[in-house]
Structures are given as C-alpha cells and as structure tokens.
Amino acid sequence: MSIWWSLHLRREAASVPLARRLLLGTMETAGVDPDVSYDLSIALSEACANAVEHGGAGEGSISEGYRVTAYLDGERCRIEVADAGPGFPPGGAGRAAGRVRPVACDAEHGRGLCLIQELADHVHIGNKPGRGGAVVSFDKILKWREDAPLAAV
C-alpha cells in the first residue's frame, strides 16, 4: 500500500509543527516503527525550518510558501521540501560531493542539513530548475510495528 500527501504552507514558524504532526500521524496510522517515525519527523522539522527562514524572495516575506510532500511506498518513505527562495548558492553552500560541511556543535545555526544527513538514508540537496528555490529531499527505509495495518508485504 502507498500513502502520499502534499502540503503548501506559509513561511511561518507555526507551519513546522503542523507538517511534523501530519507526518507522525500518518506513520503511526500506517504502523511505522516509532524510532523511524521520530527520526524522519526531526529531519522534516529541520527542512521546514530552513524553508521558513531562507525560502522567500525578500527578508520577512511570507507570501511565498513552501511545499512538503511525503510518500510512504512499500519499504521506503521519501520526503521533499521545496521553497521559492533564492536556492543554494553556486558551489553548494558548504556542500562538497553531496555532503554537508560539519558545523561546530555549539553553533546556533547551520546544523539542520547535517542532522538531516545523519537521520536519513539518502539525501539530495539542490535547487529547483528554472525559476529557483531550494529542494531538500530525503528518504529512509521503513521498519514496521508487528501490528502494522499497512506494513509492506
């Protein structure tokens, strides 16, 4: 069985827990292992927080929203967060060969992409073609509870 949903959210801090709760509710209903659900919810929160902070055309602009799409399909969950901001600068904003540059553990900013890479199995960080905007997508192999109603067969 497959489940997917897509949200278009305003660039407001309140949108982050909304997306997280929807993901957690979907995964709980499907019967995904709580540890996997928690990891993905943290990664989603970080990606959404980045879209809220950096995903607009101008400072303080919330008119452009961002989109969150989640797919639970068989044994994998894939999540994509895309915004309408300027995207990542050429050269990848500290990324080298698809990896995010580590940040000091006491840094106030800049740890989100590192967390996503640690919590997910595969991560893609890039820009939307054409009109711009950043795209962060990640996936993780799912583990299921024993009583999972929608577990992969």
Rosetta blueprint (number, residue, H / E / L):
1 M L
2 S E
3 I E
4 W E
5 W E
6 S E
7 L E
8 H E
9 L E
10 R L
11 R L
12 E L
13 A L
14 A L
15 S H
16 V H
17 P H
18 L H
19 A H
20 R H
21 R H
22 L H
23 L H
24 L H
25 G H
26 T H
27 M H
28 E H
29 T H
30 A H
31 G L
32 V E
33 D L
34 P H
35 D H
36 V H
37 S H
38 Y H
39 D H
40 L H
41 S H
42 I H
43 A H
44 L H
45 S H
46 E H
47 A H
48 C H
49 A H
50 N H
51 A H
52 V H
53 E H
54 H H
55 G L
56 G L
57 A L
58 G L
59 E L
60 G L
61 S L
62 I L
63 S L
64 E L
65 G L
66 Y E
67 R E
68 V E
69 T E
70 A E
71 Y E
72 L E
73 D E
74 G L
75 E L
76 R E
77 C E
78 R E
79 I E
80 E E
81 V E
82 A E
83 D E
84 A L
85 G L
86 P L
87 G L
88 F L
89 P L
90 P L
91 G L
92 G L
93 A L
94 G L
95 R E
96 A E
97 A L
98 G L
99 R E
100 V E
101 R L
102 P L
103 V L
104 A L
105 C L
106 D L
107 A L
108 E L
109 H L
110 G L
111 R L
112 G H
113 L H
114 C H
115 L H
116 I H
117 Q H
118 E H
119 L H
120 A L
121 D L
122 H E
123 V E
124 H E
125 I E
126 G E
127 N E
128 K L
129 P L
130 G L
131 R L
132 G L
133 G L
134 A E
135 V E
136 V E
137 S E
138 F E
139 D E
140 K E
141 I E
142 L L
143 K L
144 W E
145 R L
146 E L
147 D L
148 A L
149 P L
150 L L
151 A L
152 A L
153 V L
